[in-house]
Amino acid sequence: MKFLSSTFWELAGFVFLLVVSVSALKLAFSIRFDLNRWLERRREHLKEKIQRTCPHTSISVTESGKYIKSHFYTSHGMIGYQCSRCGCWTMDDDYIISVTQYYINNPQLYFSKEKELNRLMEKL
């Protein structure tokens, strides 16, 4: 009788370890980490952040005053405008004028946005 009870517990322990190891392997294969996909999502998130940060204008100070240049451009056949720095698209002419006017009135904000944009572009 002693032989039967000791082999039963050894067998039960073996089955338990087998079940735990199989479930651990199944869990390891079901949770995958795709590094390339993670890097691509991170890059897309950074591009979106750059588009939100971009001032879409350039301000230069000369002897004659301030020189403001919008980075939005359009080519033949396009119905919208695209920023040459961040790739942001818009179809609204008023938006371009309002952004440029906003940074004319707030040059310190423009320079802080420009500094943040340069920091983000280094990460890209």
C-alpha positions in Angstrom: 0.0 0.0 0.0 2.9 2.3 0.8 4.2 1.8 -2.8 0.9 2.8 -4.3 0.5 6.0 -2.3 4.1 7.3 -3.0 3.8 6.7 -6.7 0.4 8.4 -6.8 1.8 11.6 -5.3 4.8 11.5 -7.6 2.5 11.0 -10.6 0.2 13.8 -9.4 3.2 16.1 -9.0 4.6 15.2 -12.4 1.2 15.9 -14.0 0.9 19.2 -12.2 4.4 20.3 -13.3 3.6 19.2 -16.9 0.3 21.3 -16.9 2.1 24.3 -15.4 5.0 24.1 -18.0 2.6 23.7 -20.9 0.5 26.6 -19.8 3.6 28.8 -19.4 4.8 27.9 -22.9 1.3 28.7 -24.3 1.3 32.1 -22.5 4.8 32.9 -23.8 3.8 32.2 -27.4 0.5 34.0 -27.1 2.1 37.2 -25.8 4.3 38.4 -28.6 6.3 41.5 -28.8 7.0 42.7 -32.3 9.9 45.2 -32.0 9.5 46.5 -35.6 5.7 47.2 -35.1 6.5 49.0 -31.8 9.1 51.2 -33.4 6.8 52.0 -36.3 4.0 53.0 -33.9 6.5 55.1 -31.9 7.6 56.9 -35.1 4.0 57.6 -36.2 3.2 59.0 -32.8 6.3 61.2 -33.0 5.3 62.4 -36.4 1.8 63.3 -35.1 3.4 65.2 -32.2 5.7 67.1 -34.6 2.6 68.1 -36.7 0.9 69.4 -33.6 4.0 71.3 -32.5 5.0 72.8 -35.9 4.3 76.6 -36.2 4.0 76.2 -40.0 5.8 79.6 -40.4 9.2 81.2 -40.2 10.0 84.5 -38.7 13.2 86.4 -39.6 14.1 89.7 -38.2 15.9 92.1 -40.6 16.8 95.8 -40.4 13.5 96.7 -42.2 11.4 94.7 -39.7 10.0 91.2 -39.4 9.9 88.8 -42.4 7.2 86.2 -42.1 7.0 83.1 -44.4 4.4 80.4 -44.3 5.6 76.9 -45.0 2.3 75.8 -46.6 2.5 75.2 -50.3 0.3 73.9 -53.1 1.2 72.5 -56.5 -0.9 72.2 -59.6 -3.8 69.8 -59.3 -3.8 69.9 -55.5 -6.9 71.2 -53.7 -5.2 71.6 -50.3 -2.0 73.0 -48.8 0.8 71.0 -47.2 3.4 72.2 -44.7 6.9 71.7 -46.1 8.4 71.0 -42.7 6.0 68.6 -41.0 3.7 67.4 -43.8 0.5 68.7 -42.3 -2.4 69.1 -44.7 -5.1 71.7 -44.7 -7.7 72.9 -47.2 -8.6 76.1 -45.2 -7.0 79.4 -46.4 -8.3 81.1 -43.3 -6.3 78.7 -41.1 -3.1 79.6 -42.8 -3.7 83.3 -42.4 -4.8 82.9 -38.8 -1.7 80.8 -37.8 0.6 83.3 -39.4 -1.2 86.2 -37.8 -1.1 84.5 -34.4 2.7 84.1 -34.5 3.2 87.7 -35.7 1.3 88.8 -32.6 3.1 86.3 -30.3 6.8 86.0 -31.4 7.9 84.6 -28.0 5.5 81.7 -28.4 6.8 81.1 -31.9 10.4 80.8 -30.7 9.3 78.4 -27.9 7.4 76.3 -30.4 10.4 76.3 -32.8 12.7 75.2 -30.0 10.3 72.3 -29.1 10.0 71.4 -32.7 13.8 71.2 -33.2 14.0 69.0 -30.1 11.3 66.6 -31.5 13.0 66.5 -34.9 16.2 65.3 -33.3 14.3 62.3 -32.0 12.9 61.4 -35.4 
